[in-house]
Amino acid sequence: MRASLIGSHLNYFNMFFIVCMFIFPHLPEINGTSDSKHVNQTPFFIIRETGESVDREINCSHNIPNHDVILWYKQDEHKALKLLGYLDVKFVNLEEDVKGKISFGGDARKQSSLTISNLTLKDSAVYFCAARLAQC
């Protein structure tokens, strides 16, 4: 979303941060990805004002044996998926460019929750989670 001025007022719709979440699809050609039938993500969408935060409100859970990594992705208006980081059992590994902005926690063997701090219009996106097999 781009901020656009109408007279001296900011367009009403650009004052809100919108997050849509979907379950990461099953990609059979990639070894270790999860079957979306077993991964749940809630809520379907969140609407917040800029400057607010989404504090552990984006949740991902699964019941897939031996899957102890949860990955988090963001898809912006350009449609490219960007890895935000992953939770390996209880160890958080964030991408450098989202540190301080994004955090997550939980136990990747079952669930994880995502936090996005100090929302801006650039945070309006679709957020995905995926569960992955443990790798040795």
C-alpha positions as a Python dict, from the first residue, in 0.01 Angstrom:
ca = {
    (1, 'M'): (0, 0, 0),
    (2, 'R'): (120, 349, -74),
    (3, 'A'): (25, 649, 131),
    (4, 'S'): (-174, 886, -83),
    (5, 'L'): (-293, 1230, 10),
    (6, 'I'): (-648, 1338, -55),
    (7, 'G'): (-651, 1710, 5),
    (8, 'S'): (-473, 1741, 338),
    (9, 'H'): (-596, 1406, 473),
    (10, 'L'): (-420, 1072, 456),
    (11, 'N'): (-627, 811, 272),
    (12, 'Y'): (-819, 624, 545),
    (13, 'F'): (-728, 279, 417),
    (14, 'N'): (-356, 353, 430),
    (15, 'M'): (-372, 418, 804),
    (16, 'F'): (-418, 50, 878),
    (17, 'F'): (-177, -240, 872),
    (18, 'I'): (-331, -557, 735),
    (19, 'V'): (-184, -904, 778),
    (20, 'C'): (-323, -1200, 590),
    (21, 'M'): (-200, -1543, 674),
    (22, 'F'): (-218, -1867, 483),
    (23, 'I'): (-83, -2213, 539),
    (24, 'F'): (230, -2276, 335),
    (25, 'P'): (136, -2522, 61),
    (26, 'H'): (277, -2871, 31),
    (27, 'L'): (567, -2868, -213),
    (28, 'P'): (638, -3234, -289),
    (29, 'E'): (949, -3158, -496),
    (30, 'I'): (1123, -3005, -190),
    (31, 'N'): (1231, -3270, 58),
    (32, 'G'): (1119, -3200, 413),
    (33, 'T'): (834, -2954, 354),
    (34, 'S'): (513, -3013, 539),
    (35, 'D'): (173, -3123, 422),
    (36, 'S'): (-61, -2827, 474),
    (37, 'K'): (-334, -3062, 600),
    (38, 'H'): (-137, -3086, 924),
    (39, 'V'): (-27, -2723, 967),
    (40, 'N'): (-270, -2468, 1108),
    (41, 'Q'): (-228, -2094, 1109),
    (42, 'T'): (-451, -1842, 1285),
    (43, 'P'): (-601, -1590, 1260),
    (44, 'F'): (-688, -1551, 892),
    (45, 'F'): (-625, -1175, 901),
    (46, 'I'): (-539, -896, 1143),
    (47, 'I'): (-603, -524, 1105),
    (48, 'R'): (-393, -281, 1309),
    (49, 'E'): (-306, 87, 1293),
    (50, 'T'): (46, 193, 1204),
    (51, 'G'): (266, 226, 1509),
    (52, 'E'): (91, -61, 1687),
    (53, 'S'): (232, -412, 1721),
    (54, 'V'): (108, -764, 1659),
    (55, 'D'): (224, -935, 1976),
    (56, 'R'): (223, -1319, 1951),
    (57, 'E'): (-113, -1303, 1771),
    (58, 'I'): (-5, -1485, 1455),
    (59, 'N'): (6, -1852, 1544),
    (60, 'C'): (126, -2163, 1366),
    (61, 'S'): (74, -2516, 1494),
    (62, 'H'): (120, -2868, 1361),
    (63, 'N'): (102, -3228, 1475),
    (64, 'I'): (352, -3383, 1235),
    (65, 'P'): (598, -3627, 1398),
    (66, 'N'): (970, -3540, 1364),
    (67, 'H'): (897, -3192, 1230),
    (68, 'D'): (1077, -2967, 1477),
    (69, 'V'): (1145, -2659, 1265),
    (70, 'I'): (888, -2389, 1189),
    (71, 'L'): (979, -2142, 918),
    (72, 'W'): (816, -1797, 880),
    (73, 'Y'): (781, -1617, 546),
    (74, 'K'): (646, -1283, 429),
    (75, 'Q'): (492, -1214, 88),
    (76, 'D'): (459, -845, 3),
    (77, 'E'): (285, -670, -285),
    (78, 'H'): (565, -779, -521),
    (79, 'K'): (462, -1144, -456),
    (80, 'A'): (812, -1264, -371),
    (81, 'L'): (843, -1486, -63),
    (82, 'K'): (1098, -1366, 189),
    (83, 'L'): (1226, -1589, 467),
    (84, 'L'): (1195, -1406, 801),
    (85, 'G'): (1363, -1681, 997),
    (86, 'Y'): (1290, -2009, 1166),
    (87, 'L'): (1239, -2169, 1503),
    (88, 'D'): (1446, -2486, 1552),
    (89, 'V'): (1280, -2658, 1850),
    (90, 'K'): (1317, -2354, 2082),
    (91, 'F'): (1613, -2178, 1915),
    (92, 'V'): (1518, -1867, 1714),
    (93, 'N'): (1717, -1785, 1401),
    (94, 'L'): (1614, -1449, 1249),
    (95, 'E'): (1730, -1304, 919),
    (96, 'E'): (1958, -1004, 984),
    (97, 'D'): (1731, -745, 821),
    (98, 'V'): (1430, -825, 1045),
    (99, 'K'): (1607, -833, 1383),
    (100, 'G'): (1438, -587, 1619),
    (101, 'K'): (1125, -581, 1401),
    (102, 'I'): (1017, -947, 1396),
    (103, 'S'): (1037, -1206, 1670),
    (104, 'F'): (884, -1543, 1735),
    (105, 'G'): (887, -1809, 1998),
    (106, 'G'): (732, -2136, 2098),
    (107, 'D'): (833, -2498, 2061),
    (108, 'A'): (866, -2584, 1692),
    (109, 'R'): (775, -2946, 1762),
    (110, 'K'): (416, -2820, 1805),
    (111, 'Q'): (366, -2442, 1768),
    (112, 'S'): (513, -2096, 1715),
    (113, 'S'): (381, -1740, 1739),
    (114, 'L'): (499, -1437, 1542),
    (115, 'T'): (538, -1080, 1671),
    (116, 'I'): (577, -775, 1449),
    (117, 'S'): (671, -453, 1630),
    (118, 'N'): (601, -88, 1545),
    (119, 'L'): (393, -155, 1234),
    (120, 'T'): (440, 48, 918),
    (121, 'L'): (271, 22, 580),
    (122, 'K'): (567, -189, 460),
    (123, 'D'): (455, -458, 704),
    (124, 'S'): (123, -508, 522),
    (125, 'A'): (170, -850, 369),
    (126, 'V'): (74, -1214, 368),
    (127, 'Y'): (265, -1413, 632),
    (128, 'F'): (318, -1788, 595),
    (129, 'C'): (447, -2060, 822),
    (130, 'A'): (574, -2406, 733),
    (131, 'A'): (688, -2705, 935),
    (132, 'R'): (1001, -2893, 830),
    (133, 'L'): (1162, -3223, 918),
    (134, 'A'): (1455, -3217, 1153),
    (135, 'Q'): (1783, -3222, 963),
    (136, 'C'): (2097, -3389, 1091),
}
